[in-house]
């Protein structure tokens, strides 16, 4: 049986997938998904290069901080990622490029926040954690 390639132009993740199982994860349940199967990787690549017409009134939603960060093509999909998520950050955009720029801005900020959190956690551990080899006094008994 010949190998198949699946090009996902619009989905959770875009690109060329070598199995339907991987491609299906990106498109199943994704509103307005655009994908197609091909016999060659070259044909799949060409399909990805062709632009998909988008309605001039359509909006794209960038979810930077939410359940599953990414670019979404409907409010229903984006809303599912941010509703009830404390500290969610998202933005309605007119183009995919704008959405990707919004995500990139938060990726840089998020990487800095992660680094700060790691430093703060290490400082807290040094102040509050007792090494296992140290004696601990509990009430009036000495435990080793």
N, C-alpha and C positions, 0 to 999 in steps of 0.2 A: 504494500500500500504506500502511495506517495505521501511524503511529509506535507502537512498543511501549515500555513502561517495565518494568523489572525491579526488584522490591523484594527486597532481601536483608536478612532479619531476623536470620539467624545465619550468619556466614561470616567470612572473614578481615577484611573491612571490611563494615560494614552501610550501608544507604542505598538510594537509588533510582539506577539506572543506565539510560542511554538506549540501550545496545547489549548484546546477549547476550554479546559477546566480553568486555566489561568485567565483567559480572555473573558470567560463568563463571570468571573469574580468582579471584573471591571464594569460590565454592562448590565448584568441582571439587576433589576430594580432601580436602574439609573434612568430617569426620565430623559427622553430625547437622545438616547445613546446612538452613536454612529459607529458601525463596525462591519467588517466583511472578511470572509475567508479567501485565501489565495493559495495557489500551488507553488509559487516562488516568493522568496523574501523580497526580491526586486519589485514585483508587482505590488506587494503589500506596502513597500516604502513609497512607491509612486502614488498609491491611494492616499497615504497620509499627507503627501505634499499638496494635494488638491484641496482648495479651501471649501469649507462648508458654508453655504449661505445662512446668515443669521438674520432673523427679522429685525428691522431697524428699531423696533420698540422692545426687543428682547433684552433682558438684563442678565448679567453674569454675577455670581456671588462668590466672593473670596472669603473663606473661613480660615483665619490665621490661628485662632485659639478656639478649640471646640472638640467634640468627640472624635471626629475624623477631619483634620484640616485638609483643605484643598479647594479646587475651583468647582463650582456647581452651576448648572445651567437652568435651575428653577429655584424659586424661593422655598417650595416645599422640601426639596432636598437639603438646602442650606439650613432651613429652620430646624430640621430634625437634628442637625449637628450642634445647634447653639441653644435651643430652648431648654431651660433648666440647667444649663452649664454655667457655673459660677465663673465670672471673669472672661466670658466669651468675647472674642474680637472678630468682627466680620464687616464686610463692606460691599455695597452694590456697585458694580462697575459696568462700563459700556463695552469694554473689549477684554479679551483674554489677556492681552499684554498688561493692561491696567491691573487686572486681578493678580497676575503673577508678580507685578511690581509691589503690590500691597503685601502679598505673602512674603516676598523677599525682605521687605522692611521689617516684618515681624520675626522672620527667621533670625536676622542679625540681632534684634533685640532679645529674642528668646534665648539665643546662645549665650548672650551676656548674662541674662538672668539665671540661667542654669549654672554658669560659672560662679556667679555671686552666691547662689544657694549652696553650692558645694563648699565654698570657703566658709560660709556662715555655719553650715552643718559641722564642718571639721572643728571650728572654734568652739561650738557648743559641746561637741564630744570631749574635747580636751578639758573643758571646765566641769562637765557634769558626769562623765563616766569614770568609774573606778576600775582600775586594772584588776584582773582576776588574782594576781599574786599579792595584792595589798590586803592587809587585815581590815576588817570592818567591825566597828563597835555597835552592838545592838543592845539597847537598854543598858544593863550592867554586866552583860556577859561579853566575853571576848571570843569571837569566832574566827577560826583560821581556815 
